[in-house]
Amino acid sequence: MRQLIIIGSGPAGYTAAIYAARANLNPLVVASSVEVGGELMNTTEVENFPGFPEGIMGPDLMAKMQEQAEKFGAEIAYDDVTALDLAGDVKKVTLGSGKVEEAEAVIFATGSAYRKLGLDGEDRLSGYGVSWCATCDGFFFREKTIAVVGGGDSAMEEATFLTKFASKVYVIHRRDTLKASKIMQDRALANDKIEFVWNAEVADILGEGALTGVTLRDTVTGETRELAVEGLFIAIGNDPRTHLVHDQLQLTEDGTIWVDGRSSRTSVAGVFAAGDVIDPSYRQAVTAAASGTVAALDAEHYLAARGDAGQPAPSEDQLVETPA
């Protein structure tokens, strides 16, 4: 039986692995079979992660984090978790291969997933004009007219990046002001290739074998019109990946995993959570990494207490009690 299993390989998961490995906990990181590195693998230049004044590409940053975790002894499993049994002192993690790993403690750092519009043509035309990842698919839209849906930093980043390929980029936003940070707004607003479509939402996605356009609904008047585009990039936010623990861990009203105050302790003893899966507000690489640090230290203290006492894990009441 292992001491610690970390589920997730984004900034939170890898940072937790670095700290846990340095503490000689010999963590196993279940990194996924297809999404190793998390959301930053789909990000272009990261300019706000400390230590990289010239910026660094998202995939390069995650490769460095993985290399650092492995340097200290973390084991990486390129597999997916299909089931969890978190009750009791021994936590059981079932992998896609069918193998069941057991550990005294688990850190859950599965991040978040792209949010969808919920329209009929969305999945049907995925890969045929509809995308959630500019860095993955932007190259295929050279000299084409495309649209980005959203008003936050992600949407501004996607739109600005896509101007390297597209001849025209529409930004469709349901309000007349943006949620994005000022620097990201300024870049997008100053780009001649970007045109903003204010107070509009996508009501329908058009096309049979490939995307031909979208139907827009005015959020003020309710009127509709068609906009011809060959690409549609959806950047309207993310949802925490909590489906594996819905019936096992307490969640918040935001759908994130509940943790005790500033700690990473969840509602189940020996289970810790970190990163976007507990954060509905900030969702930055650096805050996720810091959260991974907290989780690793909490797990280390939990395991030390078990070893010192030679008794079963502390009760749930002990773990979730907020210090005075």
DRENDO-1510 file (C-alpha; in Angstrom, 1 decimal, always signed):
<recs>
REC; n; res; u; v; w
REC; 1; MET; +0.0; +0.0; +0.0 .
REC; 2; ARG; +1.2; +3.5; -0.9 .
REC; 3; GLN; +1.4; +6.4; +1.4 .
REC; 4; LEU; +0.0; +9.0; -1.1 .
REC; 5; ILE; -1.8; +9.0; -4.5 .
REC; 6; ILE; -2.2; +12.3; -6.3 .
REC; 7; ILE; -5.0; +12.5; -8.9 .
REC; 8; GLY; -4.3; +15.2; -11.5 .
REC; 9; SER; -1.3; +16.6; -13.3 .
REC; 10; GLY; -1.9; +20.3; -13.5 .
REC; 11; PRO; +0.0; +22.9; -11.5 .
REC; 12; ALA; -1.7; +21.8; -8.3 .
REC; 13; GLY; -1.1; +18.1; -8.8 .
REC; 14; TYR; +2.6; +18.5; -9.9 .
REC; 15; THR; +3.4; +21.0; -7.1 .
REC; 16; ALA; +1.8; +18.6; -4.6 .
REC; 17; ALA; +4.0; +15.9; -6.1 .
REC; 18; ILE; +7.1; +18.0; -5.7 .
REC; 19; TYR; +6.5; +18.7; -2.1 .
REC; 20; ALA; +5.4; +15.1; -1.3 .
REC; 21; ALA; +8.3; +13.6; -3.1 .
REC; 22; ARG; +10.8; +15.8; -1.2 .
REC; 23; ALA; +9.1; +14.6; +2.0 .
REC; 24; ASN; +9.9; +11.0; +1.0 .
REC; 25; LEU; +6.2; +10.1; +0.6 .
REC; 26; ASN; +6.9; +8.5; -2.7 .
REC; 27; PRO; +3.7; +9.7; -4.3 .
REC; 28; LEU; +2.0; +8.2; -7.3 .
REC; 29; VAL; +0.6; +10.8; -9.7 .
REC; 30; VAL; -2.2; +9.6; -11.9 .
REC; 31; ALA; -1.7; +12.0; -14.7 .
REC; 32; SER; -4.4; +11.0; -17.2 .
REC; 33; SER; -4.0; +9.0; -20.4 .
REC; 34; VAL; -4.8; +11.9; -22.8 .
REC; 35; GLU; -4.8; +15.2; -20.8 .
REC; 36; VAL; -1.4; +15.1; -19.0 .
REC; 37; GLY; -0.5; +18.6; -17.8 .
REC; 38; GLY; -4.1; +19.9; -17.4 .
REC; 39; GLU; -5.5; +23.1; -19.0 .
REC; 40; LEU; -2.1; +24.8; -19.3 .
REC; 41; MET; -1.2; +22.3; -22.1 .
REC; 42; ASN; -3.8; +24.3; -24.2 .
REC; 43; THR; -2.4; +27.7; -23.2 .
REC; 44; THR; -0.1; +29.9; -25.3 .
REC; 45; GLU; +2.4; +32.2; -23.5 .
REC; 46; VAL; +2.1; +32.3; -19.7 .
REC; 47; GLU; +3.3; +35.8; -18.7 .
REC; 48; ASN; +2.2; +35.9; -15.0 .
REC; 49; PHE; +3.9; +32.8; -13.5 .
REC; 50; PRO; +6.7; +34.0; -11.1 .
REC; 51; GLY; +10.2; +33.2; -12.2 .
REC; 52; PHE; +9.7; +33.6; -16.0 .
REC; 53; PRO; +10.1; +37.3; -16.8 .
REC; 54; GLU; +10.1; +36.6; -20.5 .
REC; 55; GLY; +7.1; +34.4; -20.3 .
REC; 56; ILE; +6.8; +30.6; -21.0 .
REC; 57; MET; +4.6; +28.5; -23.1 .
REC; 58; GLY; +2.0; +26.5; -21.1 .
REC; 59; PRO; +3.2; +23.1; -22.2 .
REC; 60; ASP; +6.8; +24.0; -21.5 .
REC; 61; LEU; +5.9; +25.1; -17.9 .
REC; 62; MET; +4.0; +21.8; -17.3 .
REC; 63; ALA; +6.9; +19.8; -18.7 .
REC; 64; LYS; +9.3; +21.5; -16.2 .
REC; 65; MET; +6.9; +20.9; -13.3 .
REC; 66; GLN; +6.7; +17.2; -14.2 .
REC; 67; GLU; +10.5; +16.9; -14.6 .
REC; 68; GLN; +10.9; +18.5; -11.2 .
REC; 69; ALA; +8.4; +16.1; -9.5 .
REC; 70; GLU; +10.1; +13.1; -11.1 .
REC; 71; LYS; +13.6; +14.4; -10.1 .
REC; 72; PHE; +12.5; +14.0; -6.4 .
REC; 73; GLY; +11.0; +10.6; -6.9 .
REC; 74; ALA; +7.4; +11.0; -7.9 .
REC; 75; GLU; +6.0; +8.2; -10.0 .
REC; 76; ILE; +3.8; +9.2; -13.0 .
REC; 77; ALA; +1.0; +6.9; -14.2 .
REC; 78; TYR; -0.4; +7.8; -17.6 .
REC; 79; ASP; -3.8; +6.4; -16.9 .
REC; 80; ASP; -7.3; +7.6; -15.9 .
REC; 81; VAL; -9.2; +7.1; -12.6 .
REC; 82; THR; -12.4; +5.3; -13.3 .
REC; 83; ALA; -13.6; +4.8; -9.7 .
REC; 84; LEU; -12.8; +5.8; -6.1 .
REC; 85; ASP; -13.5; +4.3; -2.7 .
REC; 86; LEU; -12.5; +6.9; -0.2 .
REC; 87; ALA; -14.2; +5.5; +2.9 .
REC; 88; GLY; -12.1; +4.0; +5.7 .
REC; 89; ASP; -8.4; +4.2; +6.4 .
REC; 90; VAL; -7.4; +2.6; +3.0 .
REC; 91; LYS; -8.3; +4.6; -0.1 .
REC; 92; LYS; -8.8; +2.6; -3.2 .
REC; 93; VAL; -8.2; +4.1; -6.7 .
REC; 94; THR; -9.3; +2.1; -9.7 .
REC; 95; LEU; -7.5; +2.9; -13.0 .
REC; 96; GLY; -8.6; +2.5; -16.5 .
REC; 97; SER; -6.2; -0.5; -16.9 .
REC; 98; GLY; -8.3; -2.2; -14.2 .
REC; 99; LYS; -5.5; -2.0; -11.6 .
REC; 100; VAL; -6.6; -0.9; -8.1 .
REC; 101; GLU; -4.0; +1.3; -6.3 .
REC; 102; GLU; -4.3; +1.6; -2.5 .
REC; 103; ALA; -3.0; +4.5; -0.3 .
REC; 104; GLU; -3.3; +6.0; +3.1 .
REC; 105; ALA; -4.0; +9.4; +1.7 .
REC; 106; VAL; -5.3; +10.9; -1.6 .
REC; 107; ILE; -4.9; +14.4; -3.0 .
REC; 108; PHE; -7.6; +15.2; -5.5 .
REC; 109; ALA; -6.4; +17.8; -8.1 .
REC; 110; THR; -8.4; +17.1; -11.2 .
REC; 111; GLY; -8.8; +20.7; -12.3 .
REC; 112; SER; -11.7; +21.9; -14.5 .
REC; 113; ALA; -13.2; +21.2; -17.9 .
REC; 114; TYR; -14.3; +23.5; -20.7 .
REC; 115; ARG; -17.9; +24.7; -20.3 .
REC; 116; LYS; -20.1; +24.2; -23.3 .
REC; 117; LEU; -22.9; +26.3; -24.8 .
REC; 118; GLY; -25.4; +23.4; -24.7 .
REC; 119; LEU; -26.5; +23.7; -28.3 .
REC; 120; ASP; -27.3; +20.9; -30.6 .
REC; 121; GLY; -24.6; +21.5; -33.2 .
REC; 122; GLU; -21.9; +21.9; -30.6 .
REC; 123; ASP; -20.7; +18.3; -30.3 .
REC; 124; ARG; -21.7; +17.4; -33.8 .
REC; 125; LEU; -19.4; +20.0; -35.3 .
REC; 126; SER; -16.6; +19.6; -32.8 .
REC; 127; GLY; -13.5; +19.2; -34.9 .
REC; 128; TYR; -15.4; +20.5; -37.9 .
REC; 129; GLY; -15.2; +24.2; -37.0 .
REC; 130; VAL; -16.2; +24.2; -33.3 .
REC; 131; SER; -13.3; +24.2; -30.8 .
REC; 132; TRP; -12.5; +25.0; -27.2 .
REC; 133; CYS; -8.7; +25.3; -27.8 .
REC; 134; ALA; -7.1; +28.0; -29.9 .
REC; 135; THR; -3.6; +26.6; -29.5 .
REC; 136; CYS; -4.7; +23.2; -30.6 .
REC; 137; ASP; -6.7; +24.2; -33.6 .
REC; 138; GLY; -5.8; +27.8; -34.6 .
REC; 139; PHE; -3.4; +26.6; -37.3 .
REC; 140; PHE; -6.3; +25.1; -39.3 .
REC; 141; PHE; -8.1; +28.5; -39.7 .
REC; 142; ARG; -5.5; +30.4; -41.8 .
REC; 143; GLU; -7.1; +33.3; -43.6 .
REC; 144; LYS; -10.6; +32.3; -42.4 .
REC; 145; THR; -13.3; +34.2; -40.5 .
REC; 146; ILE; -13.9; +32.9; -37.0 .
REC; 147; ALA; -15.6; +33.9; -33.8 .
REC; 148; VAL; -14.8; +33.6; -30.1 .
REC; 149; VAL; -17.5; +33.4; -27.5 .
REC; 150; GLY; -16.8; +34.9; -24.1 .
REC; 151; GLY; -15.7; +38.1; -22.3 .
REC; 152; GLY; -13.1; +37.0; -19.8 .
REC; 153; ASP; -9.3; +36.7; -20.0 .
REC; 154; SER; -9.5; +33.3; -21.7 .
REC; 155; ALA; -11.6; +34.7; -24.5 .
REC; 156; MET; -9.3; +37.7; -25.0 .
REC; 157; GLU; -6.3; +35.4; -25.0 .
REC; 158; GLU; -7.9; +33.1; -27.6 .
REC; 159; ALA; -9.0; +35.9; -29.8 .
REC; 160; THR; -5.6; +37.6; -29.8 .
REC; 161; PHE; -3.8; +34.4; -30.5 .
REC; 162; LEU; -6.2; +33.5; -33.3 .
REC; 163; THR; -5.4; +36.7; -35.2 .
REC; 164; LYS; -2.0; +35.1; -36.0 .
REC; 165; PHE; -4.0; +32.8; -38.4 .
REC; 166; ALA; -7.4; +34.1; -39.1 .
REC; 167; SER; -8.3; +37.0; -41.4 .
REC; 168; LYS; -11.1; +38.2; -39.1 .
REC; 169; VAL; -12.0; +37.4; -35.5 .
REC; 170; TYR; -15.4; +38.3; -34.0 .
REC; 171; VAL; -15.7; +38.3; -30.2 .
REC; 172; ILE; -19.3; +37.6; -29.2 .
REC; 173; HIS; -20.2; +38.7; -25.7 .
REC; 174; ARG; -23.6; +38.8; -24.1 .
REC; 175; ARG; -22.9; +42.1; -22.4 .
REC; 176; ASP; -21.5; +45.5; -23.4 .
REC; 177; THR; -18.6; +45.4; -21.1 .
REC; 178; LEU; -15.9; +42.8; -20.7 .
REC; 179; LYS; -14.9; +40.7; -17.6 .
REC; 180; ALA; -11.3; +40.4; -18.7 .
REC; 181; SER; -8.4; +42.2; -17.0 .
REC; 182; LYS; -7.5; +45.6; -18.4 .
REC; 183; ILE; -4.3; +44.4; -20.1 .
REC; 184; MET; -6.1; +41.6; -21.9 .
REC; 185; GLN; -8.9; +44.0; -22.9 .
REC; 186; ASP; -6.5; +46.6; -24.2 .
REC; 187; ARG; -4.7; +44.1; -26.4 .
REC; 188; ALA; -7.9; +42.8; -27.9 .
REC; 189; LEU; -9.5; +46.2; -28.4 .
REC; 190; ALA; -6.3; +47.5; -30.1 .
REC; 191; ASN; -6.1; +44.6; -32.6 .
REC; 192; ASP; -7.4; +45.6; -36.0 .
REC; 193; LYS; -8.4; +42.0; -36.8 .
REC; 194; ILE; -10.8; +41.7; -33.9 .
REC; 195; GLU; -14.3; +43.0; -34.0 .
REC; 196; PHE; -16.6; +42.9; -30.9 .
REC; 197; VAL; -20.2; +41.9; -31.2 .
REC; 198; TRP; -21.8; +43.3; -28.0 .
REC; 199; ASN; -25.0; +42.2; -26.3 .
REC; 200; ALA; -25.2; +39.0; -28.3 .
REC; 201; GLU; -25.4; +35.3; -27.6 .
REC; 202; VAL; -25.1; +32.2; -29.8 .
REC; 203; ALA; -28.6; +30.8; -30.3 .
REC; 204; ASP; -27.7; +28.2; -32.9 .
REC; 205; ILE; -24.7; +26.6; -34.6 .
REC; 206; LEU; -25.1; +26.3; -38.4 .
REC; 207; GLY; -23.7; +23.7; -40.8 .
REC; 208; GLU; -24.0; +20.1; -41.7 .
REC; 209; GLY; -20.6; +18.6; -42.4 .
REC; 210; ALA; -18.7; +21.7; -41.3 .
REC; 211; LEU; -19.5; +25.0; -39.6 .
REC; 212; THR; -20.9; +27.7; -41.8 .
REC; 213; GLY; -22.1; +30.2; -39.3 .
REC; 214; VAL; -24.0; +31.0; -36.1 .
REC; 215; THR; -27.3; +32.5; -35.3 .
REC; 216; LEU; -27.0; +35.4; -32.8 .
REC; 217; ARG; -29.7; +36.6; -30.5 .
REC; 218; ASP; -29.6; +40.2; -29.2 .
REC; 219; THR; -29.7; +40.0; -25.4 .
REC; 220; VAL; -31.4; +43.4; -25.2 .
REC; 221; THR; -34.0; +43.2; -28.0 .
REC; 222; GLY; -34.3; +39.5; -28.6 .
REC; 223; GLU; -33.8; +39.9; -32.3 .
REC; 224; THR; -31.8; +37.2; -34.2 .
REC; 225; ARG; -29.5; +37.3; -37.1 .
REC; 226; GLU; -26.9; +35.1; -38.8 .
REC; 227; LEU; -23.2; +35.6; -38.8 .
REC; 228; ALA; -21.1; +33.7; -41.3 .
REC; 229; VAL; -18.0; +32.2; -39.8 .
REC; 230; GLU; -15.9; +29.1; -40.5 .
REC; 231; GLY; -14.6; +28.6; -37.0 .
REC; 232; LEU; -16.2; +29.0; -33.5 .
REC; 233; PHE; -14.0; +29.0; -30.4 .
REC; 234; ILE; -15.9; +28.7; -27.1 .
REC; 235; ALA; -14.2; +30.4; -24.1 .
REC; 236; ILE; -17.0; +30.9; -21.5 .
REC; 237; GLY; -15.4; +29.3; -18.5 .
REC; 238; ASN; -14.8; +26.0; -16.9 .
REC; 239; ASP; -16.5; +23.6; -14.5 .
REC; 240; PRO; -14.7; +21.7; -11.8 .
REC; 241; ARG; -14.1; +18.0; -12.5 .
REC; 242; THR; -15.8; +16.5; -9.5 .
REC; 243; HIS; -17.8; +13.7; -11.1 .
REC; 244; LEU; -15.7; +11.0; -9.4 .
REC; 245; VAL; -16.5; +12.3; -5.9 .
REC; 246; HIS; -20.1; +13.5; -6.1 .
REC; 247; ASP; -21.4; +10.9; -3.7 .
REC; 248; GLN; -18.3; +10.8; -1.5 .
REC; 249; LEU; -17.1; +14.4; -0.7 .
REC; 250; GLN; -19.0; +17.4; +0.4 .
REC; 251; LEU; -19.4; +20.0; -2.4 .
REC; 252; THR; -20.0; +23.8; -2.2 .
REC; 253; GLU; -22.8; +25.7; -3.8 .
REC; 254; ASP; -20.4; +26.5; -6.7 .
REC; 255; GLY; -19.9; +22.8; -7.3 .
REC; 256; THR; -16.3; +22.8; -6.1 .
REC; 257; ILE; -15.0; +20.4; -3.4 .
REC; 258; TRP; -15.5; +21.8; +0.1 .
REC; 259; VAL; -12.4; +22.2; +2.2 .
REC; 260; ASP; -11.9; +23.3; +5.7 .
REC; 261; GLY; -10.9; +27.0; +5.7 .
REC; 262; ARG; -7.6; +27.7; +4.1 .
REC; 263; SER; -6.6; +24.0; +4.4 .
REC; 264; SER; -7.0; +21.3; +1.8 .
REC; 265; ARG; -8.8; +19.0; +4.1 .
REC; 266; THR; -12.1; +17.7; +2.7 .
REC; 267; SER; -15.1; +16.2; +4.5 .
REC; 268; VAL; -13.4; +12.7; +4.5 .
REC; 269; ALA; -10.3; +12.1; +6.6 .
REC; 270; GLY; -7.2; +11.4; +4.6 .
REC; 271; VAL; -8.6; +13.0; +1.4 .
REC; 272; PHE; -7.3; +16.4; +0.4 .
REC; 273; ALA; -8.2; +18.6; -2.6 .
REC; 274; ALA; -6.3; +21.4; -4.4 .
REC; 275; GLY; -6.4; +23.6; -7.5 .
REC; 276; ASP; -9.3; +24.6; -9.6 .
REC; 277; VAL; -11.4; +21.8; -8.2 .
REC; 278; ILE; -11.7; +23.8; -4.9 .
REC; 279; ASP; -11.4; +27.3; -6.4 .
REC; 280; PRO; -14.4; +29.0; -8.0 .
REC; 281; SER; -12.9; +32.5; -8.0 .
REC; 282; TYR; -9.3; +32.9; -8.9 .
REC; 283; ARG; -8.3; +29.8; -11.0 .
REC; 284; GLN; -4.8; +30.9; -11.8 .
REC; 285; ALA; -1.8; +28.6; -12.4 .
REC; 286; VAL; +0.1; +30.2; -9.5 .
REC; 287; THR; -2.9; +29.9; -7.0 .
REC; 288; ALA; -3.3; +26.3; -8.1 .
REC; 289; ALA; +0.3; +25.6; -7.5 .
REC; 290; ALA; +0.1; +27.2; -4.0 .
REC; 291; SER; -2.9; +25.1; -3.3 .
REC; 292; GLY; -1.0; +22.0; -4.2 .
REC; 293; THR; +1.7; +23.0; -1.7 .
REC; 294; VAL; -1.0; +23.2; +1.0 .
REC; 295; ALA; -2.4; +19.8; +0.1 .
REC; 296; ALA; +1.0; +18.1; +0.2 .
REC; 297; LEU; +1.8; +19.6; +3.6 .
REC; 298; ASP; -1.6; +18.7; +5.0 .
REC; 299; ALA; -1.2; +15.1; +3.7 .
REC; 300; GLU; +2.3; +14.9; +5.2 .
REC; 301; HIS; +1.1; +16.0; +8.6 .
REC; 302; TYR; -1.9; +13.6; +8.4 .
REC; 303; LEU; +0.4; +10.7; +7.6 .
REC; 304; ALA; +2.9; +11.7; +10.3 .
REC; 305; ALA; +0.1; +11.7; +12.8 .
REC; 306; ARG; -1.0; +8.2; +11.8 .
REC; 307; GLY; +2.6; +6.9; +12.0 .
REC; 308; ASP; +3.3; +8.5; +15.4 .
REC; 309; ALA; +0.2; +7.3; +17.0 .
REC; 310; GLY; +0.1; +3.9; +15.4 .
REC; 311; GLN; -3.6; +4.2; +15.3 .
REC; 312; PRO; -6.3; +4.7; +12.6 .
REC; 313; ALA; -6.7; +8.0; +11.0 .
REC; 314; PRO; -8.0; +11.0; +13.0 .
REC; 315; SER; -11.7; +11.3; +13.0 .
REC; 316; GLU; -13.5; +13.5; +10.6 .
REC; 317; ASP; -14.5; +15.9; +13.4 .
REC; 318; GLN; -10.8; +16.3; +14.3 .
REC; 319; LEU; -9.8; +17.1; +10.8 .
REC; 320; VAL; -12.5; +19.6; +9.8 .
REC; 321; GLU; -12.5; +21.5; +13.1 .
REC; 322; THR; -11.4; +25.1; +12.5 .
REC; 323; PRO; -8.5; +26.2; +14.7 .
REC; 324; ALA; -9.4; +29.0; +17.2 .
</recs>
